[in-house]
Amino acid sequence: MSETTPMVGKSDGGIAGRMPKFIRRADPAVLTAFACIVVLLLLGSLYSRSFLSPEYLLQQLKVASFLGVIATGMMLVILLGQIDLSVPWAVAAGAMMACAAAAYGPVGVALAIPFGIFCGVLIGVVNGIGVAYLRIPSMIITLATNAVAQGLMVVYTGGFSPQDSATGAMRYLATGFAIPGVPNAVIIWALIGAAMVFVLTRTGFGRTVYGIGNRERAAYLSGIDTRRVVMIAFAVSGGLSAFGGVLLAGYASKAAQSMGDAYLLPSIAAVVLGGTSILGGRGSYLGTVAGVILITLLQSILSVMQMPEAGRQIIYGVVIVAMLLLYGRAPASR
């Protein structure tokens, strides 16, 4: 014990004082999430020997990448102390509009993916304007935007399933292999994740996001254009949700009206499970990655156990409430 005890006067900074910086800053929830991943892997292996096979794990990582892209945008909004409930129809709108654009010849095919993402960004901008400039609570404005997007998509399809198919590029991004053995969807998630880590840790915008999440008024009084930052964050969230929908459409070869419904609670749960405070101002992307993988493995095990969808939604809801109570009792941000 003596040789591992650092020469520090404070008793509570002992072993932690000699740990790497990223470990000392890690939220206990992040470590707990990774521990739960190990437990779920062991539990899954009890049901099937193939659960721990490289092929199965890679397939699960591929499935997780769709949620990971969507959860990346959700994390950015939650770091502000806000919430984005327009995810379901931002996902669906991005997928449906990308597939619809593909029906307009070669130009439409070329612009399908950017157009789908643009539709999501537009939804996010509306959310951002409502929250940042009109001071409407994010829960209200994003629910309203979600309802409007749903209505527009139903009008567009006439209430029937969309008939347009995904483009070859969409299918390649979702199911192809630019690097042998590594699905493109995983590579895309990794690139988006790396970009988000850079933004949050190496840019003024990222520091501002944390500052607004901790205390928006203090950030405003320090000269930061908090409204612009909030609007950009919601625009990014909408764009990433739509991009997730584009990938899902490529994976399924077509869009569906309800394809985004299954991603609202999991995206929130993944972020919160990874240690990001739902009250804002605290969290790391590594935790979100752990939360996404944890949720994906949990879904896989529940599927093996033939847990009905209602039971899964109850589990997600309980997780969110539990973590909210945990963070509500946490000490105030420094």
N, C-alpha and C positions, 0 to 999 in steps of 0.2 A: 504493500500500500504506500509506503513512504516514498519509493522511487517514482510513483506516478502522481504524487501530490505536488502541484505547482507551488512556486514561491509567491503566493498571493495572500494578501492580508485578509481579504474577505472570505468567509467560509463558504458562501453560496456561489463563489466564482471559481471554485477549486478545479475539478477535472475539466469543467467546461472552458476554463481559461486556456487550456492547452489543446483543445480540440480545434480542428480546422474552422475557419471563419464561417463557411456555409453550414456546417453542422451546428455551430453555436446559434446561428440565426434561424435554424429550421424550427418550425412549429411542431410541437409534439404530435399534432394531428397528422402531419406528413409521415412521420415515422410510424405512427399507428396504421396509416393507410397501407404502407408497404408491408407491415407485419400482417395485416389482414389479407393482403394479396397472397402471401405465402400460405396462410391458413386455408384460403379458398382453393389454392392449387392442390394442397394436400387432400382437402375434402373432395375435390373433383376427381382426384386419382382413385378415390375409394369407389366411385361409381363406374369409372371407365379407365382402363390402363392407357388408352390413347390420349387421355386428358393432358398428360405431360409430354406428349410427343412433340417434336419441333414443328411438324406440319400443322398440328392442331393449334399450338400456341401462336404460330404465325398467322393462321386464319383468324384467331381471336384478336390479334393485334390489328389485322386488316379491318375487322368489324369495328374495333375501338377507334380507328382513325376517323371515321365519319363523326362519331360523337366528339372526338378530340377537337376537330376543326370547329364544331359548333360551340363546344365548351370554352374554347379560347376566347371567342368574342364575349361569351357570358361572363367569364372571369374579369375581363376589362371593365364591364359595367358594374359588377358586384364590388370591385375594388373602389369604385366611386361611392359605394353605399346605396346604389340603385339596383333595379331589377329589370329584366327584359322578358316580358311575357308574350311578346309577339313572335317568339321563335317558331312555333308550329307553322304559321302561315308565311313567315319569311322563308322557311325551308321549302314549303310547298310552292310558293310563288317563284322562287329562284329556279326550282326544277321545272315547273310547268312553262315558265316563260322562255327558258333556255331551249326546251324541246319545241315550243311553238315557233321560236325564231328559226329553227332548223328547217321548217317547212317552206321557207322563202328563198329557196335556191342556194347556190354556192356562197353568196354573200351572207345569207342568214346562217348557214352552217358555220362560217368563219366567225361570226359575231355571236353565236349562240351562248357560249360560256360567259363572255363579258357582259352580254345583255342580262343573263340570269343574275349575275352578281350585282349589276347595276340596280336591278329591281329591289334586291335586298338592301343595298345601300340607301336607296330612296326611302324605303320603310324605316330604316334606322335614322335617317335625317329628320323625318317627320317626328319620330320619337324624341330625338335630341332637341329639336326646336320646342316641342311641348314641355320637356323637362327643364331645359336650360333657360329658355327665354319666356315661356308662358308660366313657368313654375307649377306645372301640373304634376302631381305625384307620379312617379314612373310606373307604379303598378296600374294606375288608372289609364294613362295615355297609351301604354303598350298593349293593354287589354283592348282598348278601343281600336288601335291600329291593327291589331290582330283580327278583330271582327270585320273591319273595313276590307282588309286584304282578303279575308275569307269570302266576303260578299262579292268582291270584284272577280275572284277566281271562279266562283260559282256562276256568275253572269257570263264569264268568258266561255266556260265549258257547257253552259246550258243545263248544269246539274248532273251531267254525265261524266264518266271517266275520260280524261284527256286521251285523244287518239294519236297525238304526235309522239314520235319515238326519239330516243336520245341519239346524238350524233356519234360518229366513230371516235372523235376526240374525247367526248365525255366517257364513253365506255373504256377507252384506253387509260384515261386518268384513274378511273375507279377500279379497273380489273387488270390492267396491263402490268408488264414487268420491264421497266427501263433498265434495271439492274437485276440480273438473274437471281431468282430466289427471294427478291424483296418486292412486295407489291407496291405499285405506284402510289396507292392511297397512303401507305405508311410513310413513304418519302415525302409526300405533300404535307402530311401532318408534321413531320420532323422539321421541314423547312418553315412552315408557319409558326411552329413552336419556337424555333431558334430566333425567328424575327421578333416574336413577342418577348422573348427573354431579353433580347438586345434592347428593345424599346423600353421595357420596364426597368432595366438595370443600368442602361448606358445613355439614356437621353433625358433631356429636360421634360419632355412630355410624360415619360414614365414616372419621374419623380413628382410631377404635378398631379398625376392620377392618385398616387399614394397620399399626397398632401390634401387633396380635396376629400378623399375618403376619410382622412383623420379629422379634419375640421375645415369645411368649405369656406366659412367666413374668414378664417385666418389666412387661407390661401388667397382669397379675393383681396383682402386688405394688404397683402404683400405685393400686389400689383399683377397677379396672374389673371388672365382672361379665362376664368373658370367656365363660363358659358360655352366658349368655343371648344374647350377640352371635353366637356360633357357631350356636346353635339358630335364631335369627332368619334368619341368612344362608342356612342350608340350607332353611328354610321358604320363603324368597323364591325360591331356586333351583328348588325343586319346583313352586311356584306358577307361575313363568314358563315352566318346561318344559311344564306342563299347559296354560297359555294358548297356548303355541306349538302344542300338539296341537289345541286348539280351533280355532285359525286354519287349521291344515292340514286339519282335518275340514271346515271351511267352504269351503276351496279345492277339495277333492275331493268335496264334498257328502256324504261319509260317512267314518266311521272305519275303520281297518284295524289288525289286531293287530301288524303289523310296521312301522307307520309311523314309529316313533321310532328304529328301529335305525340309520337312515342319518344320525342327528344327534349321536351320541355323540362319535366321533372328530372330525368337523368342528367341533363346538362347542369342544372342547379345543384343536384346532389353531388355530382362529380367535383364541382368547384368547392363546395362547402366541405365535403369529405377530405379534400386535399389540404385543408387548413386555411383557406381564404375566409376571412371574417365576413359574414353576410352583412355586417354593419359597416363594412368598408375599411380601407386603409391598411390592411394587413393580408399578406398572402404571397405565395411563390408559385411560379408556373410548374416547378417540379411536383408540387403538391397536386396541382390540377391533373398532371399526367398520371400520377398515382391514383387519383380519384376516378379518372376515366377508365383505367385498366381494372380497377376494383369493381366499378359498376358493370363493366362488360363481363368480367368473370362471374359476378353475381347473377347477371342475366342468364349466362350460359348454364350455371348450376340450377337456377330456378326452372329453366327450360327442361333440363334433364329430369328434374323432380316433377315436371308437368304442373308447375305452379301457374294458376290462372292469371291473366293480365291484371285483374282487380287486386290480387294479392301482391303483385309486383309494385303497383302504384301505392298500396298501403305501406310497403316497406320503404319506398323512396320518401314518402311523406313523413314517416316516423323518423327517418334519418335526418331530414332537413330540420324538423322541429327540435330534435335532440341537440343537433349542432348549434342551432339558433339559441337554445337555452344555455348551452355551454359558453358561447361567445358573449351572450348577454350578461353573464356573471364574470367575465374576464376583466382584468384591470383596464383602466382607460389607456388609450394609446399614448405613447410618449411624445 
